[in-house]
Amino acid sequence: MSHDFFPVLPSLVLRSTRGNYDIYIRSDDSFALYAKAGDSFTEHHERILLNSGRKNVYIRHDQRPEYFNHITSLLGETLLDEKIPRPARAQIFYETSLGIVEEIFTEELPPHIDRSQFDRVFEFVTKGVSFLTLENSLQTMGSIIAHDYQTYSHSLHVFVYSQLILQTYSFAERDMVQFGLGAILHDIGKRKIPETILGKPGKLTDRERLYINTHPIHGAGVCARLPLSQDALNCILFHHEKLDGSGYPCGLKDADIPLPVRAVTIADIYDAIRSSRPYSEGTDAFRTLRIMKEEMSTQIDMNVFRRFIEILSGHGII
């Protein structure tokens, strides 16, 4: 029976606002209903549980989607809520992030991907997300998620795809973690862009496009006080640079663009085309790769791109 439930911290069951899932408490191998879907779960309930020595409450696996959707929809404002202890907010961020990464592996990537690859990426996302639960970083992430949750979920997709690419090279672990942080934070400068522009359903004006094109510079500024390596900052600042010099903000060309940045760029473009946005419908993986090959061959590193294709086809993973 225990396999029908999964444990969560009481603090992860957000107070005052409840989703469409039941909460259970455990006694030995039996589970008792503690709060029905929609019932309020208050600080009083949490104190009772903690005073009784219960560290977890339980949710049925078949209600996991409702639980996950609920905590992600409120993630940004939760991370900024000073009434919730910082360790609890960090745990919410950590578990939500890992949930998104697991979802990418189960729904987006081919089933041929080796389990060791999954475990390795999970190891890096664990280290990266642990870093992002530090106090200053937590506030920063809360701000961007509250501003535009889609940017956050997109960034975790880019993290996974770029990590899979860069694992096929011989980088040190400490460098891989920094590349991963750069990928997770690559669009953080969009917190400086008005939502009316980010979510505009129609074509952007030239002025709006120029405004959006400032987000890498804003991102580097936002992260300047975080203990990031130059590699991580490069991924944030240069992920829209192109090999032919047509990118922004610096118009870098060829060898001036570091390899980790090239991987993040390919991952970023792929997920952007794949995903549905207010201004465009998403498309399938095959058509996305064809668009990238036919329309961007002078802009992206085709050797890195070929490695990405091998990963998505489930072959040639080192």
Secondary structure, 3 states (H helix, E strand, C coil): CHHHEEEECHHHCCCCCCCCCCEEEEECCEEEEEECCCCCCCHHHHHHHHHCCCCCEEEEHHHHHHHHHHHHHCHHHHHCCCCCCHHHHHHHHHHHHHHHHHHHHHHCCCCCCCHHHHHHHHHHHHHHHHHHCCHHHHHHHHHHHHHCHHHHHHHHHHHHHHHHHHCCCCCCHHHHHHHHHHHHCCCHHHHHCCHHHHCCCCCCCHHHHHHHCCHHHHHHHHCCCCCCCHHHHHHHHHCCCCCCCCCCCCCCCHHHCCHHHHHHHHHHHHHHHHCCECCECCCCHHHHHHHHHHHCCCCCCHHHHHHHHHHHHCCCCC
